[in-house]
Amino acid sequence: QVRLVESGGGLVQTGGSLRLSCAGSGDTFGNYILAWFRQAPGKEREFVGAQTWSDSNPYYGDSVKGRFIISRNNAKGAVYLQMNSLKPEDTAVYYCAARYGLTPRPLTSTSHYNFWGQGTQVTVSS
């Protein structure tokens, strides 16, 4: 099993940038699909993006496409979310998630992922 811990959240102004990190431990990181989700108050958890292999193209939810970038470093056991051009509607708790076993099929539902971090708050002020 892998354990996930997010960091890097905070308060940022509209148009600003923030980089989230997720540190994994407990298993070989390369065996996992890694994803980011977010959840705003009163809303369902939303898919942000995911990356299957470290050299594969990440895929993203429509609301963040072109603004957010996912990258991972299996050797360090880490996955990152670079968030640019932030908007107030990006305000949410951001979660790192992992699924054991690699597949090229895009996995965008929370039910696809077995392991979750505790989340980190991102607040974008207008």
C-alpha positions as CSV (number, residue, x, y, z in Angstrom):
1,Q,0.0,0.0,0.0
2,V,1.0,3.6,-0.6
3,R,0.6,6.5,1.8
4,L,0.1,9.9,0.4
5,V,0.7,13.3,2.0
6,E,-0.1,16.6,0.2
7,S,1.5,19.9,0.8
8,G,1.8,23.3,-0.7
9,G,-1.7,24.7,-0.4
10,G,-2.4,28.2,0.7
11,L,-3.9,31.6,-0.2
12,V,-3.2,33.1,-3.6
13,Q,-4.7,36.0,-5.6
14,T,-6.6,35.6,-8.8
15,G,-4.2,35.0,-11.7
16,G,-1.5,33.7,-9.4
17,S,0.3,30.3,-9.3
18,L,0.7,27.6,-6.7
19,R,2.5,24.3,-6.8
20,L,1.2,21.3,-4.8
21,S,3.2,18.3,-3.9
22,C,2.2,14.9,-2.9
23,A,4.7,12.6,-1.2
24,G,4.2,8.9,-1.4
25,S,5.7,6.2,0.7
26,G,5.2,2.5,1.5
27,D,5.4,1.0,-2.0
28,T,6.9,1.4,-5.4
29,F,5.5,4.6,-6.8
30,G,5.9,3.5,-10.4
31,N,3.2,0.9,-10.0
32,Y,0.5,3.4,-9.4
33,I,-1.6,5.8,-11.4
34,L,-1.4,9.1,-9.7
35,A,-4.2,11.7,-9.8
36,W,-5.4,15.0,-8.3
37,F,-9.0,15.7,-7.3
38,R,-10.5,18.7,-5.6
39,Q,-13.6,19.3,-3.5
40,A,-15.2,22.7,-3.0
41,P,-17.7,23.2,-0.1
42,G,-21.0,21.7,-0.9
43,K,-19.8,20.1,-4.1
44,E,-18.8,16.6,-5.2
45,R,-15.1,15.7,-5.5
46,E,-14.0,16.7,-9.0
47,F,-11.3,15.2,-11.2
48,V,-8.4,17.5,-11.8
49,G,-5.9,15.4,-13.7
50,A,-3.9,12.2,-13.7
51,Q,-0.8,10.6,-15.1
52,T,-0.3,6.9,-15.7
53,W,3.5,6.6,-16.3
54,S,6.1,9.2,-15.6
55,D,6.8,9.6,-19.3
56,S,3.2,9.6,-20.4
57,N,1.0,12.6,-21.2
58,P,-1.2,13.6,-18.3
59,Y,-4.9,14.1,-18.9
60,Y,-7.0,16.8,-17.2
61,G,-10.5,17.8,-16.4
62,D,-12.0,20.4,-18.6
63,S,-12.1,23.1,-16.0
64,V,-8.3,23.1,-15.5
65,K,-7.1,22.1,-19.0
66,G,-4.4,24.5,-20.2
67,R,-3.8,26.0,-16.8
68,F,-2.7,23.1,-14.6
69,I,0.2,20.7,-15.1
70,I,0.8,17.4,-13.5
71,S,4.3,15.8,-13.2
72,R,5.7,13.0,-11.2
73,N,9.1,11.7,-10.0
74,N,8.9,8.0,-9.2
75,A,12.4,8.0,-7.8
76,K,11.4,10.6,-5.2
77,G,8.0,9.1,-4.7
78,A,6.3,12.4,-5.6
79,V,3.7,13.9,-7.8
80,Y,3.1,17.6,-8.4
81,L,0.4,19.9,-9.5
82,Q,1.4,23.2,-10.9
83,M,-1.5,25.5,-10.9
84,N,-1.4,28.7,-13.1
85,S,-3.8,31.4,-13.9
86,L,-5.8,30.6,-10.8
87,K,-9.4,31.7,-10.4
88,P,-11.7,32.0,-7.4
89,E,-13.6,28.9,-8.6
90,D,-10.4,26.9,-8.1
91,T,-10.8,27.3,-4.4
92,A,-11.1,23.8,-2.9
93,V,-9.4,21.1,-0.9
94,Y,-7.0,19.3,-3.2
95,Y,-6.5,15.6,-2.8
96,C,-3.8,13.4,-4.2
97,A,-5.0,9.9,-5.1
98,A,-3.4,6.6,-6.3
99,R,-4.5,3.4,-8.0
100,Y,-2.4,0.3,-8.0
101,G,-1.9,-1.1,-11.5
102,L,-1.2,0.7,-14.7
103,T,-3.6,1.1,-17.6
104,P,-3.7,3.5,-20.5
105,R,-7.4,4.0,-20.0
106,P,-8.2,7.4,-18.5
107,L,-9.5,7.1,-15.0
108,T,-11.4,10.1,-13.9
109,S,-13.8,8.9,-11.2
110,T,-13.1,8.8,-7.5
111,S,-14.1,5.2,-7.5
112,H,-11.1,4.3,-9.6
113,Y,-8.6,5.2,-6.9
114,N,-7.8,3.2,-3.8
115,F,-5.5,5.5,-1.8
116,W,-6.0,9.1,-0.8
117,G,-4.1,11.8,1.0
118,Q,-5.7,14.0,3.6
119,G,-6.0,17.0,1.3
120,T,-4.6,20.5,1.3
121,Q,-6.6,23.7,1.1
122,V,-6.2,26.1,-1.8
123,T,-8.0,29.5,-1.6
124,V,-8.0,31.9,-4.5
125,S,-9.0,35.4,-3.6
126,S,-10.7,37.8,-6.0
